[in-house]
Amino acid sequence: MALRRRRAAAVSVAAALSILAPGVLTACTGSAADQVNYAVDGRLISYNTNTVSGAASAGPQAFARVLTGFTIHGPDGQPLADHDFGSVSVVGRDPLVLDYQIADNAVYSDGKPVTCDDMVLAWAAQSGRFPAFSAANRAGYIDIEGIECQPGQKKARVSFAPGRAVVDYLQLFTATSLMPSHVLDDELGLSVTQALQAGDPATVDRIAQAWNTTWDLKPGMQGADLKKFPSSGPYKIDSVLPEGAVVLTANDRWWGAKPITKRITVWPRGVDVQDRLNNGSFQVVDVATGSSGTLTTPDDYDRSEIPSGGVEQLIFAAQGPLAATPARRAVALCTPRDLIALNAEVPISNARLNPADDDAFSGVEGAAVAGQFEAANADAARAALNGQPLTVRIGYQAPNPRLAATVGAITKSCAAAGITVVDATSDTTGPQTLRDGGIDVLLASTGGATGSGSTGSSAMDAYTLFSGNGNNLPGYSNPQIDGIISALIVTTDPKELARLLGDSSPILWGDMPTLPLYRQHRTVMASKKMYAVEGNPTKWGAGWNMDRWVYEK
């Protein structure tokens, strides 16, 4: 079974390799240019990509080599060990116990050491124990029973609950997941680690509010504005341009191999990608296929199209006209999934709990659909509503011609069922818009992301439907599904995985918290003078190895 092979391979590769070793690249013969412009397909709104909105943004594409961790995600989405940052060793299997060692010379760009305190903060924020943290995903962290960390030290022992040996433990404490806890120490005038270990509710809430908002990015930030944004990687934030682009420059305190390109400007969605490709001002583009229109490839650029681990889907709001199951089913019944997938030139996806892997398990989740939700059926949709009219607001982050066409197709098809679709899109539409009741349906990828949104692990991504998870945007809660998701993350047996996914299928197609459409494909374009640019199916995208990029003069 491909999924199991992939997950097992990730463990063995990560234990043996560091993709950041000096000399990995040098296919070019000329000298390297000092600057590269890199276009992504989301907004750059937060340095903290572990919040619900930060995870759904383009932050992971921008900051994989700014905030480093024990692993980084390679070109197939697999976690690879980042030995510059530290090492992970297994000291117990049942229960699972892991020892983490941060590199002795690991230091933030402000001169403060990287310590296990950062791990304690990451765990506390994402464990679900402290609900004031607006964390996107509890996957894996919820199974950690405790972290032994002496404040200021570089060692930590992480113990998991009995029977909770998380298969993809290398997804934890990875790139972009560890935030600088010392910034919150200074901000709040306390020891974050000691406060979290003591567990005083009022103090923990203060820490959570600071974690949620301290690292918001705003156009025009520079200099002193960025004091709270230290880097633990080859690059650091130099400034945020008025247009919202983030300028990264080489971090002179980085202890590993120096980045080859000294300055990378990461451009958010909204810029005219085609014009900037045509005039050569963008050297690297990494966007969802179709999201910037039908891009033509200039003669001096290379292009690749790869399937991502994210699934483009309709995410239904927990409140409003789609709060009741019959209304969600009606919208699903009149949605022409076959035509939408045909327009995207990809197959329909039925994946909710196995989204990251296009493998032998992929058909299991569609078993219960039996064609019922593939072609639009206006009569069945009208019957689900007992003939009552329904008005539904659908939104996505604009501009996005591909998703505009999708909403257009749904609008036309559902009108025949007495369902009026209103396109309530804006350039800031996202998870919070759905939560605030600004729209009834969010059209986005995994976790509400504009990009892939995937961790590269289906077991981790499945938590988008786990009760109380931050990126469970429909607010869905079903004890059976919670049990299945909890089992998936600790299961390696292919037969058991198939059984679990099969059991979930009729429940999720019946409850309809989301409607999967198709696997989001990625378009990666790079100047033929660029070297070492590789696409990536995960939320970290092509930026996973930007410190090895070379733009030949």
C-alpha positions in Angstrom: 0.0 0.0 0.0 1.5 3.3 -1.1 0.5 5.3 1.9 2.3 3.0 4.3 5.4 2.9 2.1 5.5 6.6 2.0 5.1 7.1 5.8 7.7 4.4 6.6 10.1 5.9 4.0 9.8 9.3 5.6 11.0 7.9 8.9 14.1 6.2 7.5 15.1 9.0 5.2 14.7 11.6 7.9 16.9 9.6 10.2 19.7 9.4 7.7 19.7 12.5 5.6 20.2 16.2 5.9 19.2 18.0 2.7 21.0 21.1 3.8 24.5 19.8 3.6 26.9 22.2 1.8 27.6 21.4 -1.8 24.2 19.9 -2.5 23.7 22.1 -5.5 26.1 23.6 -8.1 24.8 22.8 -11.5 25.4 26.3 -12.7 28.7 27.8 -13.9 28.2 31.6 -13.5 28.0 33.7 -10.4 24.9 33.9 -8.3 22.7 37.0 -8.3 22.0 38.6 -5.0 18.3 38.8 -5.3 15.3 36.6 -6.3 11.6 37.4 -6.5 9.3 34.5 -5.5 5.5 34.6 -6.0 3.1 32.6 -3.9 -0.6 32.2 -3.9 -1.8 33.4 -0.5 -1.5 36.4 1.8 1.5 37.0 4.1 -0.4 37.9 7.3 1.5 36.2 10.1 4.9 34.9 11.1 3.1 32.4 13.2 1.9 29.8 10.7 0.5 27.6 13.5 -2.6 29.7 14.1 -5.8 29.0 12.1 -5.3 32.0 9.8 -1.5 31.7 9.6 -1.7 28.0 8.6 -4.2 28.9 5.8 -1.9 31.7 4.5 1.2 31.6 2.4 3.4 31.9 5.5 4.7 28.3 5.3 5.9 28.9 1.8 7.7 32.0 2.9 9.2 31.0 6.3 10.3 27.3 6.0 14.0 28.5 6.0 13.4 31.4 8.5 11.9 29.4 11.4 13.7 26.0 11.3 12.9 22.8 13.2 14.1 19.2 13.6 12.7 18.3 10.2 12.0 20.0 6.9 9.7 18.7 4.1 11.5 17.5 1.0 10.3 17.5 -2.7 7.9 14.6 -2.2 6.5 16.1 1.0 8.5 13.7 3.2 10.0 14.9 6.5 13.8 15.0 6.3 16.1 15.6 9.3 17.6 19.0 9.6 20.8 18.1 11.5 21.8 21.8 11.6 18.9 22.4 14.0 19.2 19.2 16.1 18.4 15.5 16.4 15.6 13.2 17.5 16.1 9.8 19.0 13.7 7.1 20.1 14.3 5.9 23.6 11.0 4.1 24.2 8.4 2.5 21.9 5.4 1.7 24.2 4.8 4.3 25.4 6.6 6.3 22.7 9.4 8.4 24.3 11.6 10.7 22.2 14.7 12.6 23.1 15.3 15.9 21.3 18.7 17.6 21.2 18.9 21.2 19.9 22.3 22.1 18.3 24.6 23.7 20.8 25.3 26.6 18.5 21.6 27.2 17.5 20.8 30.8 18.1 18.2 33.3 17.0 19.1 36.3 14.9 18.7 38.5 18.0 21.5 36.5 19.7 19.2 34.6 22.1 19.7 30.8 22.1 17.2 28.3 20.7 16.1 26.2 23.7 13.6 23.6 24.7 11.4 26.4 25.9 10.3 26.9 22.3 9.2 23.2 22.2 7.2 23.6 25.4 5.4 26.6 23.9 4.7 24.8 20.6 3.3 21.8 22.5 1.2 23.8 24.8 -0.3 25.9 22.0 -1.2 22.9 19.9 -2.0 20.2 22.5 -5.6 21.3 23.0 -5.1 21.5 26.8 -5.3 25.3 26.7 -8.2 26.4 24.5 -7.3 30.1 24.4 -4.5 29.3 21.9 -5.9 29.7 18.3 -3.9 26.8 17.0 -4.8 25.2 13.7 -3.9 21.6 14.4 -3.7 19.4 17.4 -2.6 16.3 15.5 0.2 14.5 17.3 0.6 17.2 20.0 -2.7 16.1 21.6 -1.1 12.7 22.3 2.0 14.1 24.1 1.6 13.5 27.8 4.5 15.8 28.8 7.8 17.4 27.9 10.7 17.4 30.3 12.5 20.7 29.8 14.6 22.7 32.1 14.2 26.4 31.1 17.1 27.6 29.0 18.4 24.1 28.2 18.8 22.5 24.7 17.5 19.0 25.7 14.0 17.8 26.0 12.3 14.4 26.6 8.9 14.1 25.0 6.6 11.3 26.4 3.5 10.2 24.6 0.4 8.7 26.3 0.3 4.9 26.5 -0.9 3.4 23.2 -0.4 6.7 21.4 2.7 6.0 19.4 2.2 8.6 16.7 3.5 7.1 13.4 4.4 10.4 11.9 6.1 11.9 14.9 8.7 13.5 12.6 5.9 15.9 11.6 6.1 17.5 15.1 8.5 20.3 16.0 9.2 20.7 12.3 10.0 23.9 10.3 7.7 26.8 11.1 6.2 25.1 14.1 8.7 26.5 16.8 8.1 30.1 17.7 10.7 32.2 19.8 9.3 31.8 23.3 11.8 34.4 24.7 9.9 37.1 22.8 6.8 36.3 24.8 9.0 36.1 28.0 10.0 39.7 27.3 6.6 40.8 26.2 4.8 39.5 29.3 7.6 39.8 31.9 7.5 36.1 32.9 9.0 32.7 32.1 6.6 31.1 29.6 7.9 27.6 30.3 7.5 27.9 34.0 4.0 29.5 33.6 2.9 26.7 31.3 4.3 24.1 33.6 2.5 25.6 36.5 -0.7 25.9 34.5 -2.3 28.9 36.1 -5.3 29.6 33.8 -5.2 33.4 33.8 -1.4 33.4 33.0 -1.8 30.7 30.3 -4.6 32.8 28.7 -2.2 35.8 28.6 0.4 33.7 26.9 -2.1 32.3 24.5 -3.3 35.8 23.5 0.3 36.9 22.9 1.0 33.7 20.9 -2.1 34.4 18.8 -1.3 38.0 17.9 2.3 39.1 18.6 3.6 37.8 15.2 1.0 39.4 12.9 2.6 40.9 9.8 1.6 44.4 8.6 2.6 46.2 5.4 5.4 48.7 5.9 7.0 46.9 8.9 10.8 47.5 9.2 13.6 48.0 11.6 12.3 48.2 15.2 8.9 46.9 14.1 10.5 43.5 13.5 12.3 43.2 16.9 9.8 40.5 17.9 10.4 38.5 14.7 13.8 36.9 15.2 14.9 34.1 12.9 16.3 30.6 13.6 17.2 29.9 10.0 19.3 30.9 7.0 17.0 33.9 6.3 15.5 36.6 8.5 12.7 39.1 7.8 14.3 42.4 6.7 11.0 44.3 6.0 7.4 44.1 4.8 6.7 46.1 1.7 3.6 48.3 1.4 2.2 45.8 -1.0 2.5 43.1 1.6 5.5 41.3 0.2 8.0 40.1 2.7 11.7 40.8 2.1 14.0 38.0 3.5 17.8 38.6 3.8 20.6 36.3 4.9 20.8 35.8 8.6 24.4 36.5 9.7 23.9 34.5 12.9 22.9 31.3 11.1 25.2 28.6 12.1 24.8 26.3 9.1 25.7 26.6 5.4 25.2 30.2 4.3 22.3 30.8 2.0 23.4 31.2 -1.7 21.0 34.0 -2.6 21.4 36.9 -0.2 17.9 38.4 -0.6 14.5 36.8 -1.5 11.4 38.9 -1.8 8.2 36.8 -1.3 5.2 38.3 -3.2 1.7 37.5 -2.0 -1.3 36.8 -4.2 -2.9 39.7 -6.0 0.0 40.8 -8.2 -0.2 40.3 -12.0 1.8 37.1 -12.2 1.7 36.8 -16.0 3.0 40.3 -16.6 5.8 39.8 -14.2 6.8 36.5 -15.7 6.8 38.1 -19.2 9.1 41.0 -18.1 11.3 38.6 -16.1 10.8 40.3 -12.7 9.6 37.0 -11.1 12.2 34.3 -11.0 10.1 31.7 -9.1 6.3 31.2 -9.1 4.5 28.6 -6.9 0.7 28.8 -7.2 -2.3 26.6 -7.3 -2.9 25.7 -11.0 -5.5 28.1 -12.4 -5.5 30.5 -9.5 -3.6 33.1 -11.5 -5.5 32.4 -14.7 -4.1 30.4 -17.6 -0.4 31.1 -17.3 1.6 30.8 -20.4 5.3 29.8 -20.0 7.8 32.3 -21.4 10.6 30.7 -23.5 13.2 31.3 -20.8 11.2 29.6 -18.0 10.7 26.0 -17.0 7.4 24.8 -15.7 6.2 21.8 -13.7 2.7 20.7 -12.6 2.4 18.5 -9.6 -0.5 17.2 -7.5 -0.5 18.6 -4.0 -1.6 16.9 -0.7 -4.4 19.4 -0.4 -8.0 18.8 -1.5 -10.0 21.8 -2.9 -13.4 21.6 -1.2 -16.6 23.3 0.0 -16.3 23.9 3.7 -19.7 24.5 5.2 -20.3 26.9 8.1 -21.4 25.7 11.5 -24.1 28.4 11.7 -26.5 30.0 9.3 -28.6 28.5 6.5 -26.3 25.4 6.2 -26.3 24.5 9.9 -28.7 21.7 9.2 -27.6 18.5 7.5 -30.4 18.5 4.8 -29.3 22.0 3.6 -25.6 20.9 3.2 -26.7 17.7 1.4 -28.9 19.8 -0.9 -25.9 22.0 -1.9 -23.8 18.9 -2.4 -26.4 17.3 -4.6 -26.7 20.3 -6.9 -22.9 20.8 -7.1 -21.6 19.5 -10.5 -18.4 17.9 -9.1 -17.8 16.1 -12.4 -17.8 19.3 -14.4 -15.7 21.2 -11.8 -13.1 18.5 -11.9 -13.2 18.4 -15.7 -12.6 22.1 -15.9 -9.6 21.7 -13.6 -8.4 18.8 -15.8 -8.1 16.5 -12.8 -10.1 13.6 -11.4 -12.8 14.1 -8.7 -11.5 13.5 -5.2 -13.6 11.9 -2.5 -10.9 12.2 0.2 -11.7 13.7 3.6 -9.6 11.5 6.0 -6.9 10.4 3.5 -6.3 13.7 1.6 -2.5 13.9 1.3 -2.0 10.6 -0.5 -3.3 9.6 -3.9 -2.8 5.9 -3.3 -4.5 2.6 -2.9 -6.7 3.9 -0.1 -8.1 6.7 -2.2 -11.1 4.7 -3.5 -12.2 3.6 0.0 -13.7 7.0 1.0 -15.8 7.1 -2.2 -17.4 3.7 -1.6 -20.6 5.2 -0.1 -21.0 8.0 -2.6 -21.9 5.6 -5.4 -22.2 8.4 -7.9 -24.8 10.1 -5.8 -22.8 13.3 -5.5 -20.8 13.3 -8.7 -23.1 14.8 -11.3 -25.6 17.5 -10.2 -29.1 16.3 -9.4 -31.4 19.3 -9.0 -34.4 17.1 -8.2 -32.7 15.3 -5.4 -31.4 18.7 -4.0 -34.9 20.2 -4.1 -36.3 17.1 -2.4 -33.7 17.4 0.4 -35.1 20.9 1.1 -38.7 19.8 0.8 -39.0 22.3 -2.1 -38.1 25.2 0.1 -35.8 28.0 -1.4 -32.3 28.5 0.0 -29.8 31.3 -0.4 -26.1 30.4 0.1 -23.1 32.8 0.2 -19.9 31.1 -1.2 -16.5 32.8 -0.8 -12.9 32.2 -1.6 -9.8 34.4 -1.5 -9.7 36.6 -4.7 -8.5 37.0 -7.3 -8.7 33.3 -8.4 -10.1 32.6 -11.8 -10.2 28.9 -11.2 -12.4 29.2 -8.1 -14.5 31.9 -9.7 -15.3 29.4 -12.5 -16.2 26.8 -9.8 -18.6 29.2 -8.1 -20.1 30.0 -11.5 -20.7 26.4 -12.2 -22.4 25.8 -8.8 -24.5 28.9 -9.2 -25.9 27.8 -12.6 -26.4 24.2 -11.5 -28.0 24.9 -8.1 -30.4 27.5 -9.5 -32.4 24.6 -11.0 -32.9 23.3 -7.5 -34.2 26.6 -6.1 -30.9 27.3 -4.4 -29.6 30.9 -5.0 -25.8 31.1 -4.8 -24.3 34.5 -4.0 -20.6 35.0 -4.7 -19.4 36.7 -1.5 -15.7 36.7 -2.3 -13.1 39.3 -1.3 -9.3 39.5 -1.3 -9.3 38.8 2.5 -11.8 35.9 2.6 -10.5 33.0 4.7 -11.3 30.8 7.7 -12.2 33.7 9.9 -14.7 34.9 7.4 -16.5 31.6 7.7 -16.3 31.6 11.5 -17.6 35.1 11.7 -20.7 34.3 9.6 -19.5 36.5 6.6 -20.1 33.5 4.3 -21.9 30.2 4.4 -19.4 28.2 2.4 -15.6 28.6 2.1 -14.1 27.3 -1.1 -10.5 26.4 -0.2 -8.0 23.6 0.2 -7.2 21.6 3.3 -7.8 23.6 6.5 -9.1 26.6 4.5 -5.8 27.2 2.9 -5.3 29.1 -0.4 -2.4 26.9 -1.1 -2.0 23.2 -0.5 -2.6 23.3 3.2 -1.3 19.8 3.7 1.3 18.6 6.1 2.2 15.8 3.8 0.6 13.3 6.2 -3.0 12.2 5.7 -3.2 11.1 9.3 -2.3 14.7 10.4 -4.5 16.3 7.8 -7.5 14.2 8.9 -7.7 16.3 12.1 -9.5 19.0 10.1 -12.6 17.0 11.1 -11.6 16.2 14.7 -13.8 17.8 17.4 -12.4 21.1 18.7 -9.5 21.2 16.2 -8.7 24.8 15.2 -8.9 24.1 11.5 -12.1 22.1 11.9 -13.9 25.0 10.2 -17.3 23.4 9.9 -17.3 22.9 13.7 -18.0 19.2 13.1 -18.2 16.8 16.0 -18.9 13.1 15.8 -17.5 10.7 18.4 -17.2 7.9 15.8 -15.2 10.0 13.5 -13.0 11.3 16.4 -12.3 7.6 17.2 -11.4 6.8 13.6 -9.1 9.8 13.3 -7.4 9.0 16.6 -6.8 5.4 15.4 -5.5 6.5 12.0 -2.6 8.5 13.5 -1.2 5.5 15.4 -2.0 2.7 12.8 0.5 1.1 10.4 -1.5 -2.0 9.3 -2.9 -1.5 5.8 -5.9 -3.7 6.4 -6.8 -1.7 9.5 -6.3 1.6 7.7 -8.6 0.5 4.9 -11.2 -0.6 7.5 -11.1 2.7 9.3 -11.5 4.7 6.1 -14.3 2.5 5.0 -16.1 2.9 8.2 -15.8 6.7 8.0 -17.2 7.0 4.5 -20.9 6.6 5.0 -20.8 8.7 8.2 -19.1 11.7 6.5 -21.1 11.5 3.3 -24.2 11.4 5.4 -23.3 14.3 7.7 -21.6 16.3 4.9 -19.4 18.7 6.9 -17.4 19.4 3.7 -17.7 18.4 0.1 -14.4 17.4 -1.5 -14.0 18.5 -5.2 -10.5 17.6 -6.5 -6.9 17.5 -5.5 -5.3 20.9 -5.8 -2.5 20.9 -8.4 0.4 23.2 -8.2 2.1 25.1 -11.0 5.8 25.9 -10.3 7.6 28.1 -12.8 11.3 29.2 -12.6 13.6 31.1 -14.8 16.0 28.8 -16.7 18.7 30.7 -15.0 17.4 29.4 -11.6 18.8 26.2 -10.1 17.6 23.9 -7.3 13.9 25.0 -7.4 11.7 22.0 -6.7 7.9 22.0 -6.2 6.4 20.4 -3.1 3.0 18.9 -2.4 2.8 20.3 1.2 1.9 23.7 2.6 5.6 24.6 2.6 5.7 24.5 -1.2 8.8 25.3 -3.3 10.2 27.5 -0.5 11.3 24.4 1.5 14.9 24.8 0.2 15.2 28.4 -0.8 18.6 28.8 0.8 20.0 26.5 -1.9 18.4 28.5 -4.8 20.8 30.0 -7.3 19.9 32.7 -9.9 22.7 32.8 -12.4 23.6 36.3 -13.5 
